[in-house]
Amino acid sequence: MGNADPPSPSPRRSSPPDPSPATELELIRLIRTAVAAGDATGVVMGIGDDTAVLEPTPRARLLATTDLLIEGVHFRRAWATPFDIGWKAMAVNLSDIAAKGGRPRWALVGLALPAPANPADVASLYDGMRQAATPHGVIVVGGDTSVSPAGWFVNLTLLGEHDGSPPLRSGAKPGDLIAVTGELGRSAAGLAALEAGRRAESPASEACALAHLRPTARVAEGRWLGAAAGVHAMMDLSDGLSADLGHVCRESGVGARVAVDRVPVDGGAREIARALGAEPLDWAIGGGEDYELLLTCAAAEAEALADGLRRATGATLTVIGEIEGLKAGVVFVDAAGHRVAMPAGYEHFRA
Ligand SMILES: [Mg+2]
C-alpha cells in the first residue's frame, strides 16, 4: 500500500477516470496538512514515503484493528457531514483498541470518493478524524486515496499497544457477572430521530443524534478496566448488547442470562422513544453503535471495579446479568425471572 500515494492507475479502460493531476496533488497536500498536527511520538517517518516507519514501545504488544465505512451501508450523507464520517471512522477504531485495554497510537486511512472530489469535503473528513484522534495522542501516519465508481468508502486502520495481556472475548467463566459501562440505546435513538427528520426537536434528540454521528470511544475506561484485577472478558458494543454478548458466549463456550430491568437505558433514548412510540429497551439491547464496553468479571470484584472505574474516569459500570455454564446463548429474563424475547441485534450480511 502506498503511503498517501496518488490515486492508483485504472486497471482497465472501462474503469472510472482518476481525478485530474491538480486534484490529486491538492488532495495529498490537504491530507498532509490535515494530519500534520498531532503527537508524533514513535513516528520515525509519517506520510511521504513508501511506508510509515514506527517505533513501538519496547516489549509492548501491538494491537491492530480496521474498520470499513461504506456510504449507504454504514452512513448516509443526507445527515452525516464529512466531519461526522471522519470522526466516526476514527472513533469506532479507537473503541476497538479501548475494548482490549490498549493505548491507541497510529492510524492509516484508505479513502475512495467519486470524482471530482470536493477538496473542502476531504479537508473536513480529515479534520473530523484528527479531532477524534488528538485527545488520545493518535496520529495519521499514512494511507491511500482512489476514485470510487459510486459513494464514499472510508477504511481506517488503527494500531495500538498493550503492556500486558489484553482481556479477550474468550475469557468469560461460569459464575462471572456481566457488566456494561455508561447507558445504552442512545445511538439507535439518535438514528431513529434522524430517520424521522426530528433531530432538532429537543435537546435529547440532538444529543442522541450526535451520539450516533460522533460516538465517543471509552479509551480511558478501557485502559483502566483492562489493567484491573477480576476482568475476565471485554469487548466494545458495536452490534448491540444482544449480538455482542452472543460473541462473548460463543468465544468463551458459555451462556449468559441478562435481567432486562437492570440494563441501563439512556434517558434521552427514553424521551425519544416516548415521542416516536418506540420501545427504548429494544434500542438498548438490539440497537448497536453505543461503543460502551461490555465485560465479564469475577463476582467478588464487581463492586470494587464499579467504584474504581467511577473514581478513575467518572464512568458508571452496571451489572446486568451472569455467565452460565450452559451453552444456551443469551437468555433475557424479566424482574420475575421469566424469559422474554429481545431483538437479536445487528448481524453482518444478514439475509
Ligand atoms: Mg469491537
Residues whose N, C-alpha, C, O or C-beta is under 5 A from the ligand:
A	BS01	MG	D96 D236 S238
